[in-house]
Amino acid sequence: MTTEELIEAGNRYLFGTYRRFPIVLVRGKGARVWDSDGKEYLDFLAGIAVCSLGHSHPRVVRAIQAQAETLTHVSNLYHIEPQIRLAKLLVENSFADRVFFCNSGAEAIEGAIKLARKYGHERMGGDRHEIIAMDNSFHGRTLAAVTATGQKKYQAGFEPLPEGFLHVPYNDLEAAAAAVSDRTCGILVEPVQGEGGIRIPSPEYLKGLRKLCDDRGLLLIFDEVQTGMGRTGHLFAHEAWGVTPDVMTLAKALGNGYPLGALLAREDVASVFVPGNHASTFGGNPLGMAAGIAVMEILLDGDTLPHCRAMGTRFRSGLESLKKRHGIVREVRGLGLMTGMELSVPGDDIVVRAMKKGLLINCTAGNVLRFVPPFVVTEDDVDEAVRILDGVMGES
């Protein structure tokens, strides 16, 4: 089928839930992808922070191939050897004592919400079921996750929404403290807001939330679906502030493209889940676990995270140079290879024009260009991306 025929068929047979760009991506390697017409793109979106080790990373590919030839699926009715191995790796390299595996970030958030509510009912006493979340946050598209999300545009048309969620401004400790009541069981926050526009908290914010939760007996839940697995140059973003949560969600880069999510918690919190409380048919399946093991081993073995930090610093330096040359750039911010460039104009047109010149990015919050490239990007890749953006902005 030609590209036009593929797009026409997609428009005919798929739900219209995405505004798709008019290209069909068919192949990827490292930080590059190719469309059905053979055009090459420098990918600074990485499947929205998913393919952090690059497309078709050879170690991840070999791990999935080997597992597919051995065992693809049984059931969580039985012990699964690679599941145990990945859980061990995550526990030994995080604050957590226990792991529950699922298939996506939204599923991980659903698990965290259920866990927090059950902990509130069983360990806190009274009607402790409410969760404080942040304005402009994003936690997923399932009904509870989208209700926890602090953006009305994602909730419109799906009312009535589940009760039990309050929203306060991000990076505002006083607002969070004022929202706590005798119904609160936890606080849910992204260490760095992704869909909200790459918003980085003040140095005292996460530490303040930790103290607030400790003082009031609440659970601190970090949504690290986008920020986790090395994206900020740390294995988990909260490490940058020296703060640990009680509960954490992971997904996206955990499987480097294979659908995989995880819910992590301390022992005293995880123990409120007993057989029958929560489950996932495909969660923890051997194929996903093989991918996750390979990803963890790569992140823990070698210079991946230092390289991520170095390339992030170089990239933001290049973007700062664009800020000096182009008046539409308000601010450049980020950690590791999670970077946002806030504009004084809408960003969608720049995204389209960059794509035409061979650079894939996207826009969040209406006017923030988001850059979440694979960690395998080189200095030349970073400089090329800056040159393309410079040319695009020069056309404005």
N, C-alpha and C positions, 0 to 999 in steps of 0.2 A: 504494500500500500504506500502511496505517496504521503508526504507530510500533510498535505491538504486533506487527503482522504482519511488519514488517522484522526486529525482534529475534528473533521465532520462526524466521524463515527463516535468519537468521544462525546461530542455535544449531543449526539442522538441517544446514546445508551447509558450515560452516567448521570447520576443526580447532579443538579446544578448548584452544588455547594461551594465551588471554588471559582474565583476569577483567574483563569489560567492564561499565562503568556502564550503567544502563538508559536511555540516551538515544541518539539518532541525530543526529549533527551533519551538517548539509547545506550550510551556507554560512558564509563568513567574510569579514571586512573589517577591516583594521587589527588592533586588539587585541580585537575582538569576534567571536564565533561564534554561530550560531543553530541550534537543533535542528529536527527534523521537525515539531514542534508549534508552532514559531514563537517559542519562548522564547529570549531573548537571554542570553549569558554573557560576562563579562569573563574573557578567557583569559590566565591567568598560568602556563600550562604550554607554550603555543606548540608543540604537537606534540612535547613533550619537547625543548625548546631548538632546534627546527628552524626554525620560521617567525619568525626573529629580526627581520626587517624588517616583520613583520605579515602577515596573511593577504591574499593577492591584491594584493601591492604592485604598483602600476600599471607601474613600470619593468620589473619582473621579468616580469609578464604580457605586456607588449608585446614583450619580448625573446624569450620562448618562442613567442609567436604568429608573430612575423616569421620565426624560425628554422624553425618547423613548415611554413611556406609555402615555404621555400627548400630545406632538406635536413634530413631527420630522422635518417638513419643510413646509413653506408656500411660502414666497417670500418677497423680500425687497420692493415689492409694498405696503407692510403693515408694521406697527410698530410691532416689535418683542420684547416682554417683557424681556427675558433673555439677548438679545443683548444690550438693554439699560442698564441693570444692570452691565454687564461686562464692557461696555464703561465707565460707571460712576466709577467703581473701578479703571480702568486704568488711567483715567484722574485725579482722586483724589490722586493718588499715583505716579504721574509723572509730568514732565514739561508741558505736552500737554493739549490742550483744546478740541480736536476732535479726533475721532477714526474711521477708515474705516476697516472693517473686510474682510478677504479673506481666502484662504485655505492653503497657503504655504509661505515660505520665499521668493521664487522667485516671487510669485505674489505680495508680499508686496514691494519688490524692484521695480518691474514694476510700481506699483502705485506711489512710491516715485520719480521715474524718470519722470513719466508723470506730477506729481505735481510740481516738480522743474522746468520743462520746461514751464509749463503753468504760474507759478509764474514769471519766467524770462520774458516771452513774455508780460504779463499783468502789472507787477509791476516794472520791472527794465528798460524797454525801450530798443529799439534796438534789435539786434539778440542775445539775451542772452539765449542760449540753451545748452552750453557745460557743462559737469560735469567732474571734476577732481577726479580720483580714484587712488588707490594705486597698485603698483607692488605687486605681490604675494597675492593679495586679492582674495576672493571668494564671489560672490553675487548671484549665482543661474545658472540655465541651460536654461532658456528661452532666446530668441535671444538678447534682450536688456540687460538682467542680465548677460549673459555670455560675452557680449561685455564690460560691466563695470568691469568684473572680470579681474584682472591683471595677468592672466596665459595663455600663448599662447596655451598650450596643450588642454585646454577646448574649444578653438575657432577654432582649425584646422579643415578644411573641411566644415565650415559653412559660408564662405565668399560668397558675400560681407557682412560685418558686418555693423550695423547701425553706422552712423557717430555721432560725438558729444561727444566722450569720450577721455580724455587724462589720461595717467598714469605717476605717479611719484613715487620715492622710499618712502616706508613707514617709518615713524619716521624721516622725513627730512623736516623741516619747510621751509628751504630756497628753496627747490625744489618746494614745493607746492606754495609758494608765486611767484616764477618765472613763474609758469605755468598759473597764472591768466591773463586773457585778457578781452577785451571788449565783448567777447562772453560767458564768464563764468557765470553760474547761481548758481553753488553749488559745494561743496566738499563732496564726499562720502567716508566714512571710517569705518572700523570695530574698535571699541575701543581696542580689542585684536584680532589679526588675528588668526583664527582657522585653516582652511585648509592650510594656509600659514606656519604653523608650530608653533602655540601657541606663537606668537610674541607679547611681551608686550611693549608698548611705554615708552619712557622716561617721567619723571614726568611733563615736560613742553610741551610735544607734543600736546595733545588735547587742553590744554589751549591756546597754540599758534595758533592752527587752529581756535578756537573760536574767538580770537582777529583778525585774518586775515579775517575771514568772516564778522565780525562786521565792520572792517575798510573798506572793499571793497564792502559791501552790498550784500554778498553772503549767500546762505543757507548752513548750516552745517547739514549734513545728517549722522546719526549714524546707521549702520547696526548692530543691536543687535539680529539678528536671533539666533545666537549661544550663545552669551554672556549674553543675557537678561534672565529675569525670574529666577534670583538667582544664575546662574551658577558661577559667580565670588565671591559669598558671599555677593553681594549687589543685590537688586532687579533688577537694571540695572547697567551694568558695568561702565558707565560714572560717576556714583555717586562716585566711588573710586577716581576720579580726581577732583571732584567738578565742573564739566563742564556740561552744558546742550545743547542739539542740538536744531535745529528748526524742524527737522523731524526725526522720528525713525521708524525702522522696527522691528517687532517681529514675531516669529513663533516657531518652534521646541517645547520647553518645555511649551509653552503657553497652549497647550491642553493635555500635558502629554501622547501623543500617538494618540490623536484624531487630524486629520489634521486641523490646525488652524493657520492663520496668521493675522497680524494687522499692519496697517499704522497709526502712531500717528503724530500730528503736532500742532503747535500753531494756534490760531484762525486766525490771519492775513494771514497765509500761507494756512491753510485748506480752507479758504473762496474762494479761486480761483476755487475750484471744485464746480460746480453747477450741477443740475440735467441733466443727459445725458453725463457728462464728463467721468465718471468712474463707473463700476458696477461689480458685481460678483453674478452669479446665486446662488451658494451655500454659499457664504461668509456671515457670521453672522447667519447661520442656528441655530435653537434652540439647537440641539444636541451638536454642537461645543461650543456654548455659555455656556451650562451647565457645560461642562468639564472645560472651561476657568475660570468660576466663582469659581468652586471648587479649582482649582489650585491657583488662586489669594488669596482666603480665607485662604488656608493652608500656603502660603508663608507669609501672613500678620499676621497670628494668631499663635503664638508659637515660638519655638526656631529653626525653620528650617534653617534660614540663619546663625545664630551663629554656629550651628552644621556643616553646610557646610564649614564655614571658619576653624573651628577646625579640621575637618577631612582632609581638604586640607593641612593644616600646618603639620599634622602628616604624611600624605602620602608623601609630598615632603621631609620631614626629613628622611623618610625611603629610598626614592630614592637617596638622597644625600649620604646615607651610601653605596648604591650600586655603586655610582660614585667613592667612595674611593677604592672599591674592584675590579671594572671592568674597565679596561682601555678604553673600547669602548664608555663609557659615557662621553660626552663633557660637557653637561650643563643640569640642571633641572630648569624649570621656570614655573610660573603659578600664578593664583589667585583663591581663593576659591577651587572648585573642577573642575577646568579647568587647566590641567597640561600637559606639554610637556617635554619629555626627549630626548634631541638631542644626536645622536650617531655619531661615526666616520665611521660607516658602514651602509649599507642599513638596514632598519628595518623590511622588510616584513617577513624574515625568523623567526625573533623573535616573530612576531605576530602569525605565524602559530604554532610555538612550544609552545607558551603560551596557545593557544587555546587547544592544545592537552592535556595540563596539567590542563585545566579547568578555564582559565582566558581569557575573551574576551576584546581585545583592538584593536587599528588599528594604521596605520602609515600614517603620512602626510608629504608632502614635501620630500619624499624619505627616510629620515633618522630621523624623529622625531616621537617617540612613543607618541600617544595622549591618555590621560586618562580623560574621562568625565563620571564618575560613577554617579549613583543616589545619591541624597542627604541623603538617608536613610542608607547609608553604616555605619557600626559600626567600632570601633577600631579593632576588630578582622578581619573584612573584609579587612580593609586597610593593616593590618599586613600580612594577607594571600596573598594578591596581591604582596606585596614586596617579600615575601618568594618565590612565584612562579617565579617572574622575576629574583630573585637571582639564582635560580636553572637553569633557561633557559640560563642566561648569562654565568653561570659557564660551560655550555656545549659548548660554542662557541670556 
